[in-house]
Amino acid sequence: MIEKRIDELIKKLNKANYEYYTLDTPSITDQEYDDMMDELIKLETNNPHLVRNDSPTLRVGGEVVSSFKKVTHEIPMMSLADVFNIDEIREFDERVRKTINNPSYVCELKIDGLSVSLKYEKGKLVRAATRGDGVTGEDITHNVRTIKNVPLSLQKDIDIEVRGEIYMPMSSFIKLNEERAKNGENLFANPRNAAAGSVRQLDSRVAATRNLSTFLYHLPNPEEYGINSQMDALKFMKNLGFTVNPNIKKINDINEIEEYIAYYTKERDNLEYDIDGIVIKVNNLSEQKRLGNTAKVPRWAIAYKFPAKQVLTKLTNIEFCVGRTGKVTPRADLDPVRLAGSVVRSATLNNEDYIKSKDIRIGDTVSIRKAGDIIPEVVEVIKERRNGTEEPFKMIANCPICGSKLVRNENEAAYYCLNKNCDARKIEGLIHFVSRDAMFIEGFGDAIVEDFYNYGYLKRIPDFYYLKDKKEELQELEGFGKKSIDNLLLSIEKSKSNSLERLIFGLGIKHVGKKKASILAKYYNNMDNLVGATFEDLRCITDIGDKIAKSISDYFLENIDLIDELKSLGLNMDYLGGNTESNKNFEGLHFVLTGTLENLTRNEAKKLIEDAGGDVTSSVSSQTAAVITGAKPGSKYDKAIKLNIPIWSEEELMNKLGGM
């Protein structure tokens, strides 16, 4: 009797979820739903042996995993080639029409979230995985089960895999950040970061509180279900119980694509979720097969990315931030304004020369945008809105943290605090050391590093590796506990195995960024070789030069005890990148890309060249080794001809890369 009632409740609740989330036609009230859910929870609590894997009570979470298991995708999850203007979309259409007569397309909103693969067996959810690198992802089933519009049971008892996007609705994002602000926690920058952080929780109860949602848009093996088009695949997934974005449209020509893009460029801010572009796919699946794929992307689809948006707001003050090298950077405080999916309260002003060239004043109305859709920057001053109360900018003379006199180096626009004991410099240096591109010690956000610094636990880089000796004390700190401290210490221990380039970058040597750190690690192979290199040795390395060589040489003269201490603590001092034999076609050479490549995106080509030891620059000069051209090359091609620079086709580029 009890088992029969549980089955009945699960059936009714799952039907209600399907009607509410997929059909948008609820047949019962929220109160009726809640009453049935309460009854089911009580029955399952008293009869745990009767709990089913497709029970909607799993939505509240409770499962805790120790780590994320790796998942291999049987069919790779490919990314799409990005385009940024209508001309590139027209070029895509022209390439398609060389193979397909009169193609039709499906235009879909590009949801700014986290890609996910859902696998079902006999209609029951058995696995959810992230995209990862396209071949290997991570198992996030315990968290995805808590997402209310992910069906735990399908409308048909079939085996199937579907793919889509996990996202955080705007209302959920705003509510979450309001709660975090009240609790003194760091705010999420945008809904995408919030969604990604939620699905990477080890405890599914956390994910369950985040009100995530999904849109499904891809069926990897449609032929198994007799499906012939992308539109039919979307309808098929919706009929199974998945939520499909309602704003998808079948389109027959390039003009309609332009109209669709123009419409959603204007409407994107009115949606309940973030989008960062439009995905355009050939509709007919047999035509998709004819067009095929490159090594990395399909030829039958592209992703149009929206240009960086600009909004107006008031600049209320100019503050000054001190970085790890002592560089003092002015920052604009702004009246809060929503821009590209997040609320912006500040923007970089770069340096004194930048501010003066734009005549930026406190009290100005300014136009801001996100550079690369990430970093807010001031584009221009709206001078016609001035009323005479605006204050002209004046550069400070002393460090805002320690009071030391600032110095502006010759041939540099920046001012520096030279006090190595400045608290701001030390904190920024520690934050840099644990950052993603450096030692990547997970769990150490900026606020935690600053708190540990102020508590006295972190003052120098080696202090991270002594924290294990303070474990009991750390567990007593407000906001921490055994589990969180254990995770931090585990991440610290794991960082000891990082390859040399991460450590070099993490040390924060002036002028040595991520790329230069990689060059040094590959060239010297271990820390002892690098420390023993003279200024003359260093300056002879391609892309290092006198200024960087002096900075490196000076650093190791002053910090040899630090390096010895890190060695004694067990940090790896070797380059782990494998075979360091260079590709002579690329090592230390400069290349320029121009035109639209057929099989690679610009970023993919750039990465291939850099991985081979080369460098991609934006302008052609006598130092350029070759110019790689695609369709419709611009003025860079003409300049290469004029300077007698070698010109490679995309095919030549790939052939020479094959010599690696």
N, C-alpha and C positions, 0 to 999 in steps of 0.2 A: 504493500500500500504506500509506504513512504517513498520507495524507489519510483513507483508510478507517478507520484505527485511531483517528485524532483524532475523527472523527465518532462512532465507536463509544463512545469514552470520554466524550465530551460527552453523548451520549444516556443512558449509564448513570449519570453523575454528576447530571444534571438530574433523572432519574427518582428517584435516591436523595434528592435535596433535596425533591422533591414528597412522597415517602413520609414523610420525617422531619418536615418542617415543616407540611405540610397535612393528611396523613392520620394522622400520629402512629403510623405502623406501619412502622418501618424494616426493610428486608429484607436489609441488609448491615451489617457491623460498622464501627465508626469506623476500624479499621485498614485494612480493605478500601477504604474511601472515601479515606483518606489515601494509600494506595499508588497508586490510580488517578489521584488529583490530582497526585502527584509525577511520574508517567509523562507525564501530559498537559502539565505545565509544561515538562518537558524537551523533548518533541516540539515544542511551540510556540516554545520558545526557539531551537531549531535550525532551525525552519521558520516564521519570523514571517509569511510571506505566507499561511499557512494558518490564522492566528488568526481565529476567528469571533466575531461580536458577542454571541452567546449562550453563549460559553465560560465555565464557572464559574471559570476562573482570573482573570477580571476582578474576582472578589470581593476580591482582595488589594489592589486599587487601583493607583495609579501615574499616573493621568491628572491633570494639573495645568491649571487654567484661570486666566486672568488676571483675570476678573471674571465675575459672574453675569449671563447674558443674560436679558432680559425675555421673558416668555411670556404671550400673551393667551389666556385660557380661552374657548373657543367657547361653552360653557355656563357662566355664572358659578358660582363656588363660594360659595354662600350660607352665612351663619352662621345660628345658631338663636336664637330668643328665649329668654332665661333666666327661670326661675322659681325660687322659693326656699322654697316651702312647699306642703303638700298642698292647701290651699285654692286656690292658683293653678293647680294641676294639675286640680282639679275644674272650675275656670272654663274651662280649655282644653277639657276633655271636653264641657262644656255647649255651648261654641261649635261644636265639631265636630258634635255631635248635632243642632244646628239645621239642618245641611246633610245629614248622613249618618245613616241609620237603622242602629242597632246596629253601630257600627264595631268592628273589632278592631284591636289595636295590637301593635307590636313594641317591646319594651324592650331597650335595648342599653347596655352600660357605656360611659360617656363617658371615653375614654382621654385622659389628660393628656399630650399629645405635640404633634406638629407635623403639620398637615394636608398631604396630598400628593395629587397627581393623577398617575396612571400611564397612559401612552398606548402602545398596541401596534399594530403593523401586520403583518398576516399572522402573528400570534402572537409577534412579536419585540418586545421593549421598545425603543422609539425615543426616549421622552422622559419625564422625571419633573420635576414643577414644584411649587413651594410655592403655597399659597393666595394669598398677597399680600393685596391689597385685595379679593379676590373676582373681579376682572376681569383684573388683571395680576399674575402671580407671577414667580418666578425659576426658571431652568433649573438643576436640581440632579442631572441624570442621572448625571454622573460619580461622585457620592457614593452615589446610590441603588443603582447597580449592585453596590456592595460589600455591601449588606444581604442576608444569606443567604436569608431567606425571601421575597424579592421574585423571582418567576420571571423569568428572562431569556427563556425560551421557554414559551409556554402549551401546554396539552394539546390545543388546537385552533388551527389557523392562521387566526385571525380578526382583524379590525380592531376595537379596543375601547378605551374609556377607563374606568378605575375610580378610585375615590377612597377614601382612608382616612387612617390616622394612623401616623406614624413615632414610635416611642417607644424609650426605653432601659429594658430590664429592670432590676429592682432589684438583682440580683446583679452586673450589668455596671456599674451606677452606683456601687455600693459599692467594687468593685475599682478602677474608674477614679479615684475620689477617694483611695483608699489610695495609688495610684501617684503622684498629683499631690502628696499630702502628703509622700511620700518625696523628691520632686524639688523641694520648696519652692515649688510652684505654688499659685495660688489654687484653692480647692475650688469645685466647682459646687454651687449652692444646692439643686438638686433634679434629678430625672431629666429633667424637661421642658427645663430650661435646658441640661442636658448634651446632650440629643438635638438641640436647636435649634443649639447651638454646633457640633455634629459635622457636621450636614448643610450648614453654611455654611463649611466648610473649602474652600479653593481646591485643596488637594492631597488627592486621594481616598485616599491611603495613610493619612492621619490618620483619616478616617471609617471606614476598614476595620478599624482597631484598636478601635473603640468598641463593637462588638457590638450594633448597633442592630437593631430588629425592626419589623414592621408588622402592623396589623390592617386589613383592607379592609371597608368597610361601605356603600358607595354606588355605584350604577351610574347615571350621568347620563341615559342614553337606553335604558331597559330595553325599550321597545316594539319596538326593532329586533331584539330577540332573542326575541320572543314571550313576554316575562315579564309576569306580572299582579300580583305582590305583592312586598313587601319581603323576605319570607322566601324566596321563590323566587329573588329576585335574589342573596341571600346564598348560597344553595345553588349557583346557577349560577357565581358567582365562585369558590367553593371547588372545584368540579369542574374549573375552568380551571387551578387550581394556586395560588390565593391563600389566605393564611391569614385565616380569619374567626374572630372571637372566639367561643369555645365557650359563653359564658354568656348568649347571646341567647335571648329567650323571647317567644313569641306569647301575647298576653293579651287577654281578652275584656271585662273591665270594670275600673272604677276601683279596686275593692277589691283586685284582683290586682296592679295597678300599685303600690298602697301596700305590699303584702306584698313585692313585688320590691325596692322602694326600702329598706324596713326591713331586709331580709336583707343587701343589699350595703352598707348603711350600717355594719353590724356587721362584715361580712367584708372590707371594702376593704383593711384592713391585712394580710390574709393572702394577698393576690394578689401575683404576681411583677411587677406593673406598677402604676403609679399611675393611679387614676381620680379625677375630681373631680365626678362626678355621674352621672345616668342620662338617656339620650336616649329620648324616647317618640315613635314615629312611627305614623301611620295605616298599616296594613298594605297595604290594597288600593290599587294604583297609580292606577286610574281614579278612586277616591275622593280621592286626593291631588290629582289634576288638578282635580276639582270644587272642592276647597277653595282651590286656587291659592296665590299668594304675595303678600306686600306688596312694597313697593319693596326691602326689605332681607332679609326672612325669610320662610320658608314658613309657611303657616297650618296645615299638616298635621303639624307636628313642633314639639316644645319640648325644652329641656334643663333638667332639674332639677339645681341646684347644691347640693352638700352644704353644710350649715352649718359654720362654722369649728369645728374640733375643739379640745378641751381635754385636756391631760395634766398629771399631777403630776410635779414634780421638786424637787430641793433647790437653794435659792439659796445659793451658796457665798461670794459676795463682791459688793461694789458698787464698780464702777470709774467713772471720770469721763472723758467724751469732750469734746473742744473742737472746735466747729464753725467754719465759715468766718467767721461773724459774731462769733465769740468766745463764743457761747452754750455753756455747760457743761452737759452732759446726763448724769445718772446712768444707768448701765447695769448690769443684773443679770448676773453670771456664774452659769451654771447647770450642774448635773450634766448631761452630754449626754443628750438624750432625742429619740426620733423623733417628729416631729409633721408631719402633712399632707405627707408625702413627703420630708422632709429632716431631718437631725440638727440640733437646735437647741442651741446652747451659751450663748446670751446673749439678753437681751430688754430692750427699752427700759423705763425707769422714769419717763420724761417730765420730772419736776422734783421739787423738795423737797416741795411741797404734796401732790403725788400720792402720794408715798411715805408721808408722815405720815397722810394721810387713810385709807390702807389699813393703816397700822401695819406696814409691811414691814420685816423685820429680817434681818440676815445669819444664815444657818442655818435659816431658815424653809423649810417645805415649801410650795410655791406651785403654783397652777393657772395654766397658760399656754395661750394660743391664738394663732393667727395672724390678726391683723386683716385682713379682706379676703383671707384665705388667703395673706398675703404677709409682714407684719411681726409677729414674735413680741412679745407683750405679756403682762405679769403681770395676771391677772384678779383673783385673790384669794389671801389667805393662809389656809392650813389651820391655824388656831390651835390646834385640839385636838391637833395633833401636836407642839406645842412641848414641850421638856423642860427649859427654864430656861437653856440655854446660848446662846440666840439674842442677838445684839448689836443694840441699837436703832440706827437710822440717825442719822448726824450729818453735816450738810452741811460740805464742806471750805471753808476761808476763802481759799485761794490756788489759782491755776491749777496743775493737776497737771503741766503741761509747762514753763512759764516761771517759775512762782512768783509772778507778779503777784497783787495782792490782787483778789479777785472783788467785783463790784458787782451788787446786785439793784436793778433800776430800779423806780420807783414804778408800781404797777398792773400789774406783770409778775411771773409766778411764777419766771422763769428768772434765773440768775446769769450774768454775762458777764466774760470776760477782756478788758480794754480795751487790752492791749498789742498794737499792730498788727504788731509784729515777732515775735510768738509763732510758733514753727515750726509748731505744730499748726494754727493759723488759716491760715497761708499754704498749707500742704499741702492742707487741706480746700477752700480757695478755688480752688486749681488743679484739684483733682479735680472740683469743681462746674463749672468753666469748660468742661471737656471732656465733661461728662456728656450723656446722650442728649437731654434736654429743653433743654439749653443749646447749646453749639457742636457737640456730637456728633462729636468727633474720635475715630474708631474706632481701637481698638488700645491706647488709654491706659486700662488698668485702674487701680484705686486703687494697687496695689503698684508698677506701673511709674512712675506719677507720683511716688510717695514715693521710689523708688530714684533717679529723675532729680533730685529735689530734694536728696537726700543726696549725690549725686555732684557737685552744684553746677551742673547744666545748666538747672534750672528754679528760679527764685526769684520771678519776677513773671509775670503773664499774657503780656506781649510775648515772653518767652523762648521760648514755643512756636514762634514764627515766626522765631527766630534759630537753631533747631536744625539747619536745613539747612546752616548754616556749620560745624557740628560733625559732619557725616555720618561722616567716616572714624573719628573718635574713638568715636562711638556704636557703630559696627560692631564695635569691639574689646571692648565690654562683655560680660561673661559672660551667656550666655543670649540674646544678640542676634546678628545677622548682617546681611549686606547686604539680604536679602529683607525681613526684619522691619522694618528701619530704613527701607527704601524705602517700605514700606506705610504706616508711621507718617507719614513726610514727605508722602506723597501725600494722606493724610487731613487733615493740617494745612493743606496748600495748598487743598484742596477746601473747608475750613471758611470760608475768606475770602469765599466767595460766599453765605454764609448770610444769611437775612433779618434785619432789625434786631431783631425781638423776641427772637431767640436770643442775640444779643450782649448786649442789655439784661439778660436773665435771667442770662447767663453771668458778667456783671460782679460778681454777688453783692451787689447793693445791698440793704441791710437792709430787710425788710418787702416787698420786690418779688419776688413769686413768678412762676411761669410765666404765670398769667392776667393779673396786673397789667402784666407786661412786654408782653404782647400788646396790652392796652388803650393803653399809652403809645406803642407803635410805630404803631398804627393812627391814633391821635390826632395825633401830631406828624410822622409820615411820614418823618422823617430825624433823624439824631443831632444835627445843628446846632440844629434847632428845639427838641429836647428839652433840650439843654445850656443853651440860652438862656432856657428857661422859668423864671419866678420862682416863689417859694413860693406867691404868690397865684394865679398861673396854674394851678399844679398842683393846689392844694386844691379848685379849682372843677370838676375832672374827676370825673364819677360814679365811685364806688368807689375813689377815691384818698384823700381826707380829709387832715386836718392832719398826723397822725403820719407817714404815708407820704410826703406832700409834703415835709416837713422832711428826711426821710431822703434823698430823691432830690436835693433842693436842696443839702444838705450834701455829698453824695457828689461831685457834679460840681464844686463849689467846690474840693474837695480833690484831685480826680483829672483835671483838665482836661489835664494833660500826658500822662497815660496815654491818654486818648481821642485826642489829637493823634498820639501815637506809633503807635497802632493804625491810624489813618488812613494814616499814612506807610508802614505795612507792607502796605497794600493791602486791608484788611478792608472789606467792604461796610458802608455806614452808612445804607442806605435800607430802608424797608419794602417788601417784595416781594410782599405779599399780594394784589396786584391791586386791583380796584375797592374803595375804602374807603367808598363811599357806604353809610350805615347804613340799617337797616330801622327806621323810626320807631315801628313797633309794639313793638320790643324794645329798642332801644338804651338802655342804662343803666337798664333796669327790672328788677324782681325778680318771679319767678314761682314758684309752688308746684305740684307734681304730686301727685295723690292718686287712688287707685283703680287698676284694671287697664286699661291702654289696649289697644285691640283690634289695632292695626296696628303699634305701636311698642313697644319696650321702654323702661323708664325712662331707661336710659343713652342710647338713641338720641334720645329726646325732649329730654333735657338737652343733648346735643351740638348739636342743631338750634337750640335757643334760644340757647345760648352763641355759636354761630357767627353768629347774627343780632345779637349785641351785648348779649343779655340775660344774666340770672343766675338760677340755680335755687337756691332756699333750702329749708330743711327745715320752716320754720314760717310760719304766716300772721300778718301784722301789718298795720298801717295803711299800711306802705310797699309792700305786695304789689300789683303791677299787675293780676294775674289769677291765678286758680286753675284749672288744667287738670284735668278730672276724667275718669276712666274708670269701669268697672263697679265697684260696691261701694265708693264713696268713704268715707273715714273721717271722723274728727272735724274734719279740716282743712276739709272741705266745710261743716260746720256753722258753724265759726268764720268762714268767708268770708261766709256768709249774714248772720251777726250783724254783721259789720263792713261789710257792703254792698260787698264786693270783687267785681269782675266774675268770672263763672264761664264758662270756655270748654270746649266739648267738644273731643275730639280733631280733629274735622273743622274746627272754627273755628280751632284752632291751625294746622293745615296751610294753611288759606285765608290766614291772616295771614302765615304764613311765605312764602307765594307772592308776597307784596308786596315781597320782597327784590329 
